[in-house]
């Protein structure tokens, strides 16, 4: 991943998450998704990281 793309994701994660949350909520009917992204960008990009249930 390029440094520019990483910076873009870091700067826009909350906007990207909110759009994705809205999309998933409409498609799935789920309304219990967190308002804010509960994970850091580093966690989301780490291939060995997986959130605990």
TIMI-2910 file (N, C-alpha, C, CB; in pm, 1 decimal, decimal comma, always signed):
<rs>
+----------+----------+----------+----------+----------+----------+----------+----------+----------+----------+----------+----------+------+
!      n_x !      n_y !      n_z !     ca_x !     ca_y !     ca_z !      c_x !      c_y !      c_z !     cb_x !     cb_y !     cb_z ! resn !
+----------+----------+----------+----------+----------+----------+----------+----------+----------+----------+----------+----------+------+
!    +84,7 !   -116,2 !     +0,0 !     +0,0 !     +0,0 !     +0,0 !    +89,9 !   +123,3 !     +0,0 !    -96,7 !     -0,7 !   +121,7 !  Unk !
!    +55,3 !   +218,7 !    -82,5 !   +135,8 !   +339,7 !    -88,8 !   +111,9 !   +426,4 !    +34,3 !   +104,4 !   +418,4 !   -216,5 !  Unk !
!   +207,6 !   +509,2 !    +64,5 !   +196,3 !   +601,7 !   +177,8 !    +78,9 !   +697,7 !   +156,7 !   +328,2 !   +681,3 !   +196,6 !  Unk !
!    +61,4 !   +743,9 !    +32,1 !    -49,7 !   +835,5 !     +3,5 !   -184,9 !   +770,0 !    +29,6 !    -42,7 !   +883,5 !   -141,4 !  Unk !
!   -200,1 !   +644,7 !    -13,1 !   -326,6 !   +574,9 !     +7,8 !   -349,9 !   +549,9 !   +156,3 !   -328,5 !   +442,1 !    -69,6 !  Unk !
!   -245,3 !   +513,0 !   +227,8 !   -256,0 !   +492,7 !   +372,6 !   -299,6 !   +622,4 !   +440,2 !   -120,9 !   +443,7 !   +431,5 !  Unk !
!   -239,2 !   +732,8 !   +401,5 !   -276,7 !   +862,5 !   +458,8 !   -422,0 !   +896,6 !   +426,7 !   -183,8 !   +973,2 !   +406,3 !  Unk !
!   -463,5 !   +868,0 !   +304,4 !   -602,6 !   +892,8 !   +264,4 !   -698,1 !   +813,0 !   +353,1 !   -624,2 !   +855,9 !   +115,3 !  Unk !
!   -669,4 !   +684,3 !   +371,0 !   -755,0 !   +600,5 !   +455,1 !   -758,1 !   +651,8 !   +598,6 !   -706,7 !   +455,3 !   +452,4 !  Unk !
!   -641,1 !   +688,0 !   +649,6 !   -632,1 !   +737,8 !   +787,0 !   -715,9 !   +864,8 !   +804,6 !   -485,0 !   +765,3 !   +824,4 !  Unk !
!   -707,5 !   +954,8 !   +708,8 !   -779,1 !  +1082,0 !   +717,4 !   -929,4 !  +1065,7 !   +694,8 !   -722,6 !  +1180,1 !   +616,3 !  Unk !
!   -970,2 !   +962,0 !   +623,1 !  -1110,2 !   +947,6 !   +583,6 !  -1180,1 !   +825,6 !   +642,0 !  -1119,0 !   +941,5 !   +435,9 !  Unk !
!  -1117,6 !   +757,6 !   +736,6 !  -1175,2 !   +635,1 !   +791,3 !  -1315,1 !   +657,9 !   +847,7 !  -1084,7 !   +578,9 !   +899,3 !  Unk !
!  -1334,8 !   +765,0 !   +920,1 !  -1466,6 !   +787,4 !   +980,3 !  -1573,4 !   +810,5 !   +873,5 !  -1461,7 !   +907,1 !  +1076,0 !  Unk !
!  -1540,7 !   +879,9 !   +766,6 !  -1635,8 !   +903,7 !   +657,3 !  -1665,9 !   +773,1 !   +584,9 !  -1580,3 !  +1008,7 !   +557,8 !  Unk !
!  -1561,0 !   +696,8 !   +555,7 !  -1577,5 !   +567,9 !   +487,4 !  -1662,4 !   +474,3 !   +573,2 !  -1439,3 !   +503,2 !   +456,9 !  Unk !
!  -1633,6 !   +470,3 !   +702,8 !  -1709,1 !   +383,2 !   +793,2 !  -1856,4 !   +422,8 !   +797,0 !  -1649,7 !   +388,3 !   +934,7 !  Unk !
!  -1884,4 !   +551,5 !   +808,1 !  -2023,6 !   +597,1 !   +816,2 !  -2101,4 !   +561,0 !   +690,0 !  -2028,6 !   +748,6 !   +838,9 !  Unk !
!  -2037,7 !   +574,6 !   +573,4 !  -2104,0 !   +536,9 !   +448,0 !  -2126,3 !   +386,3 !   +442,6 !  -2020,7 !   +582,6 !   +326,4 !  Unk !
!  -2026,0 !   +309,0 !   +482,9 !  -2038,1 !   +162,7 !   +483,0 !  -2143,4 !   +118,0 !   +584,3 !  -1901,8 !    +96,7 !   +514,9 !  Unk !
!  -2147,2 !   +182,6 !   +700,4 !  -2245,9 !   +149,8 !   +803,7 !  -2387,0 !   +173,4 !   +752,1 !  -2221,4 !   +233,0 !   +930,8 !  Unk !
!  -2407,0 !   +285,0 !   +685,4 !  -2539,1 !   +316,3 !   +630,1 !  -2578,7 !   +213,0 !   +524,8 !  -2540,2 !   +458,2 !   +568,8 !  Unk !
!  -2485,3 !   +177,6 !   +437,0 !  -2511,3 !    +78,8 !   +332,0 !  -2550,6 !    -56,0 !   +392,9 !  -2387,3 !    +62,3 !   +241,5 !  Unk !
!  -2472,9 !   -102,9 !   +489,5 !  -2499,9 !   -231,9 !   +553,5 !  -2632,6 !   -227,2 !   +628,7 !  -2385,2 !   -270,0 !   +649,6 !  Unk !
!  -2659,2 !   -117,2 !   +694,4 !  -2784,4 !   -103,8 !   +768,6 !  -2905,4 !   -113,5 !   +675,7 !  -2787,2 !    +29,3 !   +844,5 !  Unk !
!  -2897,6 !    -47,4 !   +560,8 !  -3008,0 !    -51,6 !   +463,9 !  -3022,7 !   -191,8 !   +405,6 !  -2985,0 !    +50,9 !   +350,4 !  Unk !
!  -2911,6 !   -252,3 !   +366,9 !  -2915,8 !   -383,8 !   +302,6 !  -2954,7 !   -495,9 !   +398,6 !  -2781,5 !   -414,9 !   +241,3 !  Unk !
!  -2911,4 !   -485,5 !   +523,9 !  -2933,3 !   -595,6 !   +618,0 !  -3048,4 !   -571,7 !   +715,5 !  -2807,8 !   -620,5 !   +695,6 !  Unk !
!  -3086,5 !   -446,9 !   +731,1 !  -3189,2 !   -414,5 !   +829,2 !  -3135,0 !   -401,4 !   +970,8 !  -3295,9 !   -518,8 !   +826,4 !  Unk !
!  -3004,4 !   -420,6 !   +988,0 !  -2943,3 !   -407,7 !  +1120,8 !  -2934,5 !   -260,8 !  +1159,5 !  -2802,6 !   -472,7 !  +1123,7 !  Unk !
!  -2972,4 !   -232,4 !  +1281,8 !  -2964,1 !    -95,2 !  +1331,1 !  -2876,3 !    -85,6 !  +1454,9 !  -3102,9 !    -41,7 !  +1361,9 !  Unk !
!  -2809,6 !   -193,6 !  +1489,4 !  -2730,1 !   -196,3 !  +1612,0 !  -2580,7 !   -180,7 !  +1585,9 !  -2755,1 !   -325,2 !  +1686,1 !  Unk !
!  -2543,3 !   -140,7 !  +1467,6 !  -2402,2 !   -121,9 !  +1436,6 !  -2349,3 !     +1,7 !  +1509,4 !  -2380,9 !   -108,6 !  +1283,8 !  Unk !
!  -2223,7 !     -2,9 !  +1554,7 !  -2167,5 !   +112,3 !  +1625,7 !  -2170,3 !   +238,4 !  +1538,9 !  -2023,7 !    +82,3 !  +1669,8 !  Unk !
!  -2196,5 !   +351,7 !  +1601,4 !  -2198,5 !   +480,1 !  +1529,7 !  -2060,2 !   +514,9 !  +1475,2 !  -2248,2 !   +592,7 !  +1622,4 !  Unk !
!  -1957,7 !   +488,6 !  +1555,5 !  -1819,5 !   +516,8 !  +1516,8 !  -1745,2 !   +385,7 !  +1496,6 !  -1748,2 !   +604,2 !  +1623,6 !  Unk !
!  -1647,5 !   +387,3 !  +1408,1 !  -1568,2 !   +266,9 !  +1383,0 !  -1496,2 !   +226,4 !  +1511,5 !  -1466,0 !   +290,3 !  +1267,3 !  Unk !
!  -1518,7 !   +104,8 !  +1559,3 !  -1458,2 !    +62,4 !  +1685,5 !  -1313,9 !    +12,8 !  +1671,9 !  -1541,8 !    -45,8 !  +1746,4 !  Unk !
!  -1259,3 !    +18,0 !  +1552,0 !  -1125,6 !    -34,8 !  +1526,5 !  -1036,3 !    +72,6 !  +1466,5 !  -1132,4 !   -156,3 !  +1433,3 !  Unk !
!   -907,6 !    +59,0 !  +1489,7 !   -812,4 !   +151,2 !  +1429,1 !   -783,0 !   +106,3 !  +1286,6 !   -681,7 !   +159,2 !  +1512,4 !  Unk !
!   -731,2 !   +196,6 !  +1207,4 !   -693,6 !   +161,8 !  +1070,7 !   -587,7 !    +52,0 !  +1071,9 !   -641,8 !   +286,1 !   +995,0 !  Unk !
!   -494,5 !    +60,8 !  +1164,5 !   -389,0 !    -40,0 !  +1172,5 !   -447,8 !   -178,3 !  +1199,7 !   -287,7 !     -2,9 !  +1281,9 !  Unk !
!   -547,7 !   -186,4 !  +1286,5 !   -613,2 !   -314,5 !  +1313,2 !   -683,3 !   -366,1 !  +1188,1 !   -714,0 !   -300,8 !  +1428,6 !  Unk !
!   -753,2 !   -280,1 !  +1118,8 !   -826,7 !   -321,0 !   +999,1 !   -734,6 !   -369,0 !   +887,7 !   -911,3 !   -206,4 !   +948,9 !  Unk !
!   -614,6 !   -313,5 !   +881,8 !   -520,6 !   -350,3 !   +776,0 !   -431,7 !   -468,5 !   +813,0 !   -434,5 !   -232,0 !   +741,6 !  Unk !
!   -429,0 !   -505,5 !   +939,9 !   -345,5 !   -616,0 !   +986,3 !   -410,8 !   -749,3 !   +948,8 !   -322,9 !   -607,2 !  +1139,9 !  Unk !
!   -346,3 !   -824,2 !   +861,9 !   -402,1 !   -951,5 !   +814,7 !   -412,5 !  -1055,9 !   +925,3 !   -317,4 !  -1006,2 !   +702,0 !  Unk !
!   -335,8 !  -1041,3 !  +1032,8 !   -337,5 !  -1137,8 !  +1142,7 !   -429,8 !  -1096,2 !  +1256,9 !   -197,7 !  -1157,1 !  +1195,7 !  Unk !
!   -491,4 !   -981,1 !  +1246,5 !   -579,5 !   -931,3 !  +1352,3 !   -723,8 !   -963,9 !  +1318,5 !   -561,8 !   -779,2 !  +1372,1 !  Unk !
!   -797,4 !  -1005,5 !  +1419,2 !   -940,0 !  -1031,0 !  +1402,2 !  -1008,9 !   -991,4 !  +1531,0 !   -968,6 !  -1180,9 !  +1366,1 !  Unk !
!  -1118,0 !   -914,4 !  +1522,1 !  -1182,6 !   -868,3 !  +1645,9 !  -1236,4 !   -983,2 !  +1730,1 !  -1295,6 !   -772,9 !  +1613,0 !  Unk !
!  -1228,9 !   -962,6 !  +1860,5 !  -1284,7 !  -1061,2 !  +1953,0 !  -1435,1 !  -1047,1 !  +1952,9 !  -1227,6 !  -1043,7 !  +2096,6 !  Unk !
!  -1503,0 !  -1158,7 !  +1975,3 !  -1649,6 !  -1155,8 !  +1977,9 !  -1698,6 !  -1097,4 !  +2106,9 !  -1707,7 !  -1295,1 !  +1958,6 !  Unk !
+----------+----------+----------+----------+----------+----------+----------+----------+----------+----------+----------+----------+------+
</rs>
